[in-house]
């Protein structure tokens, strides 16, 4: 990795800052029952595919898997592969993740491995390449790129989660359509979609997907939806001509199941972990209400004055894209990030704000102190403070008494622990954690 080396910048004015105490609170989020038997659900949906049924025995089938930390993705992928082999086909896996993995074939294989998708675990080859074929040009002059290995298969199955994406609302966000246009477009396709900014994601992406669907061997899709507990609640087989309509319909369902913080205004938020497996922007903007893209309005709530981030998920392999939405971070975290991955991600997406480095402080304790003391509150111990594990893990949160007052009469919460001090090691490392 190419990591920075920041010095320990000690600020004397932070040393006397007192933190608010916190209550440990369990939040109740929207509920949907999890699918118990993933393998049976996948097999049932694949059996509905008209195009799969028409393939000749021995046909090669590329199974496209992305880079997100989707619940049960290894089981879904293995169930797909097993069904294809049982049907007499010859499946293999291709990474459908745009420029992720540092924009290299080996990097994308490593990302899949981190998700539990390997040649050994799947029992089939993984064929990774950054080479693409060009299926034509959109009305706005953007070429439709498509993974060369997938293009040479007899059929392609696309597997992806339908959910809100990184920075602003639109009819479709993450899903099958985006996997076709961006994921299977590899690095070159991702750059061409993102180069037009929000217009590319909103207008060009669907057209590129239609071009690729019309010209590629895509034969079916498996759309997934998760509940707030990171459990799969929808596994739906989709014919290619229905990718867009299904993404649009399931996005409404996915957003209805999003976990959100039940506060309109927060003085200071500390997020323990950011990561690409959490959100394309490290932190979900539906939680932080920060996108900060020129020409795109931030969501009106929650209004969060200061945000501190403490680390990046292991699955992200140093790609802490999204730290630019934070105000403060500790030195050990920032000195462990991979600048190449962050810069590559930002330049490919043509959204560089999320890769900027926040103020770097010597340790976690100073991040907490800086958050509450610069939130425009006269007494930092009275700050409306919240701490979460990540924007994808908010079943348990820590809140100050002043913020707890907003929800103390709510039936959708349970106090697990009364107000107590946040604890740190003598080196300033956080000891009081959220379980998620």
Number of C-alpha atoms within 10 A of each C-alpha: 12 12 13 13 12 14 12 13 12 13 11 8 10 15 12 8 17 15 22 25 20 23 22 22 20 19 20 18 20 13 14 15 11 15 15 11 9 19 17 14 17 21 18 15 17 23 14 14 16 12 14 20 12 8 17 12 12 14 17 20 27 28 26 25 25 24 28 22 21 20 18 16 24 20 18 23 23 19 20 23 24 18 20 23 16 10 17 14 21 19 27 23 26 29 28 30 26 31 28 28 24 20 20 17 20 14 15 25 22 17 25 28 16 16 21 17 22 19 16 10 13 20 14 17 15 21 16 20 19 22 15 20 18 17 18 15 14 17 10 11 10 19 22 31 30 31 28 20 19 30 21 15 19 20 22 25 26 28 28 27 27 29 24 23 18 19 25 21 13 14 13 26 22 18 28 29 31 28 24 34 30 29 28 34 33 29 27 22 29 26 19 24 30 21 17 17 15 20 12 18 21 18 14 23 27 20 20 30 27 20 20 24 20 13 15 21 20 25 21 27 26 25 21 25 24 26 23 21 20 15 17 22 18 23 21 18 26 25 17 22 14 15 25 19 14 21 26 20 13 21 23 15 17 21 16 14 19 20 22 21 21 17 16 11 17 23 23 25 24 25 21 21 22 29 29 24 21 22 23 20 25 26 31 24 22 24 20 23 20 24 23 17 16 11 7 12 13 19 17 10 17 19 17 21 17 23 28 28 30 24 24 26 18 14 19 25 19 25 31 31 32 28 29 20 26 22 18 25 28 26 23 20 19 26 17 19 23 20 20 15 23 23 19 21 29 20 14 23 20 18 19 18 17 23 23 16 18 19 17 22 23 21 22 28 23 21 26 30 21 27 25 30 23 14 20 13 13 11 14 22 18 18 25 26 30 25 24 24 22 26 24 23 19 25 21 22 24 29 24 23 21 16 21 20 12 14 14 13 9 12 9 13 17 15 16 13 12 11 16 12 12 17 14 14 11 8 10 15 17 17 11 12 16 19 13 16
